[in-house]
Amino acid sequence: MAPLPPRASVLLSRRAFVAGAAACGFGARPASAETVTPIRMLLSWRLEGLAGLFLAAQEKGYFRAEGLDVSFEAGSGARQTPARVAAGEFDAACGDVNALMRFRDANAGQDLKAVMMIHDRPPFAVIGRRSRGISAEPASLEDKKLGAPAADAAFAQWPLFKVLTRIDDSRIRLENIGFPVREPMLASGEVDAAFGFGPYSFAGLKARGVPADDIVVMTMADHGVLLYGNAIMVSPKLAADKPEAVRGLLRALVRGVRDVAANPDLGVQAIMRRNENAQAEVERERLTLALAQNVLTPSVKEHGLGGIDRVRWVAALEQSAQAQPFRDKARAGDAFTDAFLPAKDERLF
């Protein structure tokens, strides 16, 4: 996976917003400067893959039409985002909802919540290679070396995954590795498997010359993990002071997802304009796989993007608690609200 430039902060000028809106025939008049609400939003990861959803919505002028001036900054991992929003660094973020639950449990004075689910099916996976003895069966991980980035959202679910799959973890060697070397170490055979987001690592390994039929993506959701994944979260201040801005943010994002789902190249091109190290074919594969596997699931197509199934939510909370107890499970579970979502018919695909 190509390294990120020192600081990948994405800020579009007002002229670019207006030009983008005009280019797509978008008819709404831009809001006046006096009525525009600025929103600084942290993405979960680099300007790759699903980042194209957000950047496309920006380029199409959908945020501006809602009276918003949204700027994006690349993140360093989905687990890091709750703390940074709570600290006031950002008004909103896309990050791991499970990390948000843990953050709420550990910080009783914080009422940060998620307002829209992005990953209906989490991409948490163990990615390995058949040539290193890894198969689709979790037991094949025993007697192997696994790369485990300490801050990785997939690795955070290892306690749950190993319980559900009855893996003997005493026979597994976990090696703490950095995000930038995960795919290189897998490609070179320095580790047999690694934790990560399945669609991203799959495309990254192929780009490094690993044959597709040698790559095994052991998706945790296929082995009983009921959790959700990344979600949009907003600061309590933004939610309380400007609820219409939050609703507008979500409406614009839904429109962006709809456009990119119909034409993934919109998202790919938006990434390419901002990430000089990106490769179009790799980002297209990341984006299309993640959309199909994690975002636009059968459940989302039936019930609409962004919401949750409350029965599943409670069951997922129970799973998490069994693997790693909460201090206050009820508070942790109160990490999502659908109060700002557009109407269901606006979120159907």
Salt bridges, closest charged atoms under 4 A:
GLU48 OE2 - ARG46 NH1 3.90
GLU48 OE1 - ARG286 NH1 3.66
GLU59 OE1 - ARG273 NH2 2.59
GLU59 OE2 - ARG274 NH1 2.64
GLU66 OE1 - ARG251 NH2 2.85
ASP69 OD1 - ARG64 NH2 3.93
GLU73 OE1 - ARG7 NH2 3.09
GLU73 OE1 - ARG40 NH2 3.49
GLU89 OE1 - ARG84 NH2 2.98
ASP111 OD1 - ARG104 NH1 2.98
ASP120 OD1 - ARG312 NH1 3.56
GLU142 OE1 - ARG171 NH1 3.04
ASP143 OD2 - ARG171 NH2 2.40
ASP152 OD1 - ARG182 NH1 3.14
ASP169 OD2 - LYS162 NZ 2.71
GLU175 OE1 - LYS145 NZ 3.63
GLU175 OE1 - ARG173 NH2 3.94
GLU183 OE2 - ARG182 NE 3.51
ASP192 OD1 - ARG132 NE 2.88
ASP214 OD2 - ARG129 NE 2.90
ASP222 OD1 - ARG121 NH2 2.37
ASP241 OD2 - LYS237 NZ 2.76
GLU244 OE2 - ARG247 NH1 2.89
ASP259 OD2 - LYS60 NZ 3.84
ASP265 OD1 - ARG284 NE 2.73
GLU283 OE2 - ARG286 NH1 2.66
GLU285 OE2 - LYS206 NZ 3.07
GLU302 OE1 - HIS303 NE2 3.70
GLU318 OE2 - LYS329 NZ 2.80
ASP334 OD2 - ARG104 NH2 3.86
ASP334 OD2 - LYS113 NZ 3.30
